[in-house]
Amino acid sequence: MMQVQKTSDWLQPPPDQQSLRRYIEAIRERIWLVMIAVAITTLAAIIYVATAPTVYEAEVRSGVAPSDQSEGALSSLGLIGGSGDPLRDVETASTLLVTNSAAEQTAKKLGLDKTPQSILNSLTAEPVAESNVVSITAKDDTADGAAELANTFAAAAISDRDKIVRAAIDQELPALKTQLESSPPGVATDTLAAQIGQLEALRVSGDPTLRIVEPALAPNSPVSPRPVPSILAGILAGLVLGIGAVFALRMIDPRLRREDQIRAQYRLPILARVPQERSARDQPLLWNNLLRGSIEAYRTLRAVLTGSRSNSTGATSILITSPGPGEGKTTSAISLATSLALTHKRVILIEGDLRRPTIGKAFGMSVDVGVTSVLTGDATLEESLVTARIGDEYLALLLAEEAGGGGAELLALPTAQQLVEEAKKIADIVVIDSPPLATVIDALPLARTVDEVVLVLKLGTSRMDRIQELAELMADSDITPTGFVLIGVGGHPQPYYGDDTSYAEKPRKRNVASITAAKRRSRAD
């Protein structure tokens, strides 16, 4: 086997320097999920814009001037006094302005058929940050209605405060006047007279601590719904949800989705990238049924494998395996063997997957004498071979007799290794279709003795955990694979009609004269 690095070093991942590219590829791989999320949230935003009631907001501002009089006649009037904390004074004013009485007056003045509580639900009174201003905001389904509601309520609220102050003054004034009349002239009477004058002035002016400084104007546009911001928010929400779903699926999806997942975990080359093929379930494809991109991919695999042993002498043995079933290993074994045979290499393709043999079915053949017979010594290799008519009949097949796993344990015996060595004596290249080693380890001894081990993975099918199991199994067995073949990458959709597909797939059973005779001629030369 080609040892390109120290055993098990290939399990150590290379430094990851393309994180952004990996994220982009992950999103591109499931862009359909992002598009669905964006479509749903955008549609929801459009429905909201189309069905939501129109709401306008108008704001009236009231100034707050806390009273400096904390004692005397003014202290009993309920005025907003200075506390030393301006923000607290404005918050107090915000609370005092929102009353049921003001709401009742507003409904009556505007002729609204609403309860005080429903009007209060349409209003908010909040301090304007870092100022002595209270903002009263009103909502309505028309711009003029919102402005009228805000102004009317603010006026009613301040009018209520004036009434409260006047009522308190009416209670205080009689007592002060009586006291002034009964007091002898002097400083005390002057003070009482000043207090009475101040209260009478306040009775006329009302609460001096609150006044409207900026009346509400009709707004130019509604605050809800807002079509453009709402739709943009829907699109943004869809992107966030879609991308979040993509990475959530990436975390929980056990399947191989991208080439970079393999590159990030193993120091092994990608030998070939084969496009996605369409075939019957569990039915391998023959060379003349492959797409152009697949044919070119297997030619690349042929060139890489033969080029890696250009300085070696003698025949070569190549084992094709995968972590699990249905990942394209048998199609890869057939295609590699065919591609090699078309270059006039004498090739023997051994059906080593005795539990689920499918090569014979792919070629439309069945045999009574095959792999099991050779392994048990009931037949020789040469008399068990059948020839596929490819070129000058350079491809011979050693097929399994039957399905069901009969004789599968024979692959672990020394006779299996002897079979490979015997096949190398009469062929230039021996290709073995191995069972999936992460599922069954029948052919693990063969993997230790062959020259090359090729791992076939299928995007969207192969599981990362099974790939890791296979990698650890091989590392524990001192096996360094040559590299990976990726099935299911992008490729040309058109079928390929070239010279390589001009042969007829009608193999003749137990006719290996062309291979053995050619081998003898080469020995004689």
Secondary structure, DSSP 4 states (H G I P E B T S, - for coil): ----SSTTGGGSPPP---HHHHHHHHHHHTHHHHHHHHHHHHHHHHHHHHHSPPBEEEEEEEEE--BS--SGGGGGTT--B--S-HHHHHHHHHHHH--HHHHHHHHHHHT----HHHHHHTEEEEEPTTSSEEEEEEEESSHHHHHHHHHHHHHHHHHHHHHHHHHHHHHHHHHHHHHHHHSPSSHHHHHHHHHHHHHHHHHHH--TTEEEEE-----SS-SB--HHHHHHHHHHHHHHHHHHHHHHHHHH--B---HHHHHTT----EEEEEE----STT-PPPGGGSBHHHHHHHHHHHHHHHHHTTT--S-EEEEEE-SSTTSSHHHHHHHHHHHHHTTT--EEEEE---SS--HHHHHT---SSSHHHHHHTSS-HHHH-EEE-STTT-EEEE--S-SS-TTGGGGGSHHHHHHHHHHHHH-SEEEEE---TTT--TTHHHHHHSSEEEEEEETTTSBHHHHHHHHHHHHHTT----EEEEEEE----SBP-SGGG-S----BTT--HHHHHHHHHHHH-
